[in-house]
Amino acid sequence: MPEKAKVLIADSLDAQAVEMLKKHPALEVAYKNKLTPEELLKEIPGYHAIVVRSATKVTRAVIEAGKDLKLIARAGVGLDNVDQVAAKERNIKVANTPSCTTISVAELAFGLMLALARKVGRANISMKNGEWDKKSFQGSELYEKTLGLIGIGRIGQAVATRAQAFGMKVFAYDAVIKQSPLPFVKMVSMEELLKQSDFVSLHIPFDKAAGPTLGEAQFKQMKKGAFLVNCARGGTVDEKALLAALNDGTVAAAGIDVWEKEPTANHDLVKHQNVIALPHLGASTDEGQSRAGKDVAEIVISQLTR
């Protein structure tokens, strides 16, 4: 390693984290977000680390061009935008910050549950159209309803804790975790979760090999009139199957923050009257981004200056 390790920050990052990295005497930092893929390929040679969020794709081509790369650091939970196989072949360490936005995502998921149950989105649009239509927007309570969590990791547990405070019954299914991490969460099969849950919320990664976790078959098992929230990853829900479930009333309403393709062009879902559509805002809080920036800066410093 040379006297100063070169770090490229390729996506927007919390200002304090950028300053933390720039002030370190052993680092030379360039902050160049919004590079095109072609610009990134030209820029990456000579850098020892690249810091990204979700926008920049660290592809095999980028990794092969970055002949001095030692570290790829993601300020966020997933690593969907990093070719981990190519990185492993080059013995490049890949790191992320899995706990930094747990609360941010959990609060958004819970907020969407409340908004769906009380028809907040539709009522808001109605008011902006100059209407005063109380009868059309009678909703339901969360109290004593069953919440089914698909995935009971950090975020799933944070949602479960909030659900308990609202007096909800909490079921969970997890492909990896088989014993309940919380005393008030009952682990069940996917089939039982779908049949019993009034609200279903996903908190899992997307497995390209396995495909969507919720598809046509799963929607057919779902309790009629259930609410669906997806703040997990695009692709975990088959959007075509979800649209059909919304149209036949199997799903009463859905809150969607993540999409099969982002930005999404699925206008049928976005404009559906029973959908609250968001542009992947799960981690977008001041506090979450501050934690993500601090955590990723600490990773870069520890890996490149020891």
Secondary structure, DSSP 8 states (H G I E B T S, - for coil): --SSEEEEE-S---HHHHHHHHH-TTEEEEE--S--HHHHHHH-TT-SEEEE-SSS-B-HHHHHH-TT--EEEESSS--TTB-HHHHHHTT-EEE--TTTTHHHHHHHHHHHHHHHHTTHHHHHHHHHTT---SGGG-----TT-EEEEE--SHHHHHHHHHHHHTT-EEEEE-SS--S-SSTTEEE--HHHHHHH-SEEEE-----TTT--SB-HHHHHHS-TTEEEEE-S-TTSB-HHHHHHHHHTTSEEEEEE---SSSS---HHHHT-TTEEE-SS-TT-SHHHHHHHHHHHHHHHHHHH--
